[in-house]
Amino acid sequence: MDELLEILEELHPEVDFNTCTRLVDDKIIDSFDIVTIITEVNNTFDVAIPAEEIIPENFNSAQALYALIERLEEEG
């Protein structure tokens, strides 16, 4: 989780990713951020996020994104 938080904090150091649960809904992260996150997650965790998983629910919080990463690692 720490590695994911580092990725997110590099994009938006002003956001508390430990508590924020509306990153997409509140437009804190945008589509360009999501593309960057997907690339960094792929490089850091060696998982590819498929297109059908690129939905707001998976990107609204660091916890949701980390749960997605763990699930993809298990499936991989």
The 8 nearest C-alpha neighbors of each residue, nearest first, counted from 0:
[[1, 3, 2, 4, 65, 62, 61, 5],
 [2, 0, 4, 3, 5, 6, 7, 65],
 [1, 3, 5, 0, 4, 6, 43, 7],
 [4, 2, 6, 0, 5, 1, 7, 65],
 [3, 5, 1, 7, 6, 2, 8, 0],
 [6, 4, 8, 2, 3, 7, 9, 1],
 [7, 5, 3, 9, 4, 8, 2, 10],
 [8, 6, 4, 10, 9, 5, 3, 11],
 [7, 9, 12, 11, 5, 10, 6, 4],
 [8, 10, 6, 7, 11, 12, 5, 4],
 [9, 11, 7, 8, 12, 6, 32, 35],
 [12, 10, 8, 13, 9, 14, 7, 28],
 [11, 13, 8, 14, 9, 10, 7, 15],
 [12, 14, 11, 15, 8, 10, 16, 9],
 [15, 13, 12, 16, 11, 8, 19, 27],
 [16, 14, 17, 18, 19, 13, 12, 8],
 [15, 17, 19, 18, 14, 61, 60, 4],
 [18, 16, 15, 19, 61, 62, 4, 60],
 [17, 19, 16, 15, 20, 60, 61, 14],
 [18, 20, 16, 21, 60, 15, 17, 22],
 [21, 19, 60, 59, 22, 18, 61, 16],
 [22, 20, 59, 24, 25, 23, 19, 60],
 [21, 23, 59, 27, 25, 28, 24, 20],
 [22, 24, 26, 59, 25, 21, 28, 55],
 [23, 25, 21, 26, 22, 59, 55, 27],
 [26, 24, 23, 21, 27, 22, 28, 59],
 [27, 25, 23, 28, 24, 22, 29, 21],
 [28, 26, 22, 25, 23, 29, 24, 21],
 [27, 29, 26, 23, 32, 22, 33, 30],
 [28, 30, 32, 31, 26, 33, 27, 23],
 [29, 31, 33, 32, 34, 28, 35, 23],
 [30, 32, 34, 33, 29, 35, 28, 36],
 [33, 31, 35, 29, 30, 34, 28, 36],
 [32, 34, 36, 30, 35, 31, 37, 29],
 [33, 35, 37, 31, 32, 36, 38, 30],
 [36, 34, 32, 38, 33, 37, 39, 31],
 [35, 37, 33, 39, 38, 34, 40, 32],
 [38, 36, 40, 34, 35, 39, 33, 41],
 [39, 37, 41, 35, 36, 40, 34, 42],
 [38, 40, 42, 36, 41, 37, 43, 35],
 [41, 39, 43, 37, 42, 44, 38, 36],
 [40, 42, 45, 46, 38, 39, 47, 44],
 [43, 41, 39, 40, 45, 44, 38, 46],
 [42, 44, 40, 41, 45, 39, 2, 46],
 [43, 45, 40, 46, 41, 42, 68, 72],
 [46, 44, 41, 42, 43, 47, 40, 72],
 [47, 45, 41, 44, 72, 48, 71, 40],
 [46, 48, 41, 49, 45, 37, 71, 40],
 [47, 49, 46, 52, 50, 37, 53, 41],
 [50, 48, 52, 51, 47, 53, 46, 71],
 [49, 51, 53, 52, 48, 54, 47, 37],
 [50, 52, 49, 53, 54, 48, 57, 55],
 [53, 51, 50, 49, 54, 48, 57, 67],
 [54, 52, 50, 51, 57, 55, 49, 48],
 [53, 55, 56, 52, 57, 58, 51, 50],
 [56, 54, 58, 57, 59, 23, 53, 24],
 [55, 57, 59, 54, 58, 63, 60, 23],
 [58, 56, 64, 63, 55, 54, 59, 67],
 [57, 59, 55, 64, 60, 56, 63, 23],
 [60, 58, 22, 21, 23, 20, 56, 55],
 [61, 59, 20, 63, 62, 58, 22, 19],
 [60, 62, 64, 63, 16, 65, 17, 4],
 [61, 63, 65, 60, 64, 66, 17, 0],
 [64, 62, 66, 57, 60, 65, 61, 67],
 [63, 65, 67, 61, 57, 66, 62, 58],
 [64, 66, 68, 62, 67, 63, 61, 69],
 [67, 65, 63, 69, 64, 68, 62, 70],
 [68, 66, 64, 70, 65, 69, 71, 63],
 [67, 69, 65, 71, 66, 70, 72, 64],
 [70, 68, 72, 66, 71, 67, 65, 73],
 [69, 71, 67, 73, 72, 68, 66, 74],
 [72, 70, 74, 68, 73, 69, 75, 67],
 [71, 73, 69, 75, 70, 74, 68, 46],
 [74, 72, 70, 71, 75, 69, 68, 67],
 [75, 73, 71, 72, 70, 69, 46, 68],
 [74, 72, 73, 71, 46, 70, 47, 45]]
